[in-house]
Amino acid sequence: GRQITRVTAAGEAVIEQADRVLIEIESLRRAAREFSDPGSGDISMAMTHTVARYAFPPIVQAFSQRYPRVKIHFHLATPSQIADQVSKGTVNFGIATEVMTYFEDLISLPCYRWRRAVLVPAGHPLSQENPLTLAALARYPLATYTFGFDPGAPLDTAFRSEGLSPEVSFTATDADVIKTYVRLGHGVGIVAALAYDKTLDTDLHCIDASHLFEVSTAHIVFRRGSFIRQHMYDFLNIFAPHLTEEVIRSAQSPKGKANLAALLENTELPLY
């Protein structure tokens, strides 16, 4: 008999529409649960290791005191995986630095800004550089995030603007892994500043690099038209106080971009 080797364009369109229908059905189920038992439920989020490990512990603690019966699920992922999981409805929300403008079905809201820091073992020559320069940094192999030197990324842009091409000896998606290999001498670390733990990382010297690299903005992303339960609004508001229920609902409206610009016009995002 005939074998099907690939899905036709028409078939792909049908599958995509079916996925959307399934997501809408799940949204209706969530809406029903909201009215039957508003104090229980789930919230699932895709994010990087750094966000889950260093930014969210106090948020989860505060939220769990308010909603002890809500289950929290974190999916650790790369930026591209985060967008894909949110778009497919695998998770409710994603936290990503990159604005997912190429996903038309996603809404992106700014939540905080973050700086980068350079990490070296105690006594390293760079710890004596004041101020630290890109030229001095480029003399050493670097260890940073897997997507840190993607074209157009702040690290790539900064070094290129100085005509520098540093050697990247080690990359990982996990800041703790990067710190481990910095300790072993496999490179000078460039990580999010919030990933430096003053209590646990006393053997590492942390150098603020905000004068070298552009500050980045993290965004919360979610599917357009998805049903957001009350405990989800509250979770997002604990994490990013400027993201009130009014702001999030306005972002979901047909004039979302214009409404959002007006609502957040004078908002100063937290800096980590």
Buried (B, 14 or more C-beta within 10 A) or exposed (E): EEEEEEEEEEEEEEEEEEEBEEBBEEBEEBEEBBEEEEEBBBBBBBBBBBBBBBBBEEBBEEBEEEBEEBEBEBBBBBBEBBBBBBBEBBBBBBBBBBBBEEBEBBBBBBBBBBBBBBBBBEEBEBBEBEEBBBEBBBEBBBBBBBBBBEEEBBBBEBBEEEEEEBEBBBBBBBBBBBBBBBBEEBBBBBBBBBBBBEEEBEEBBBBBBBEBBEBBBBBBBBBEEBBBBEBBBBBBBBBBEBBBBEBBEBBBEEEBEEBBEEBBEEEEBBEB
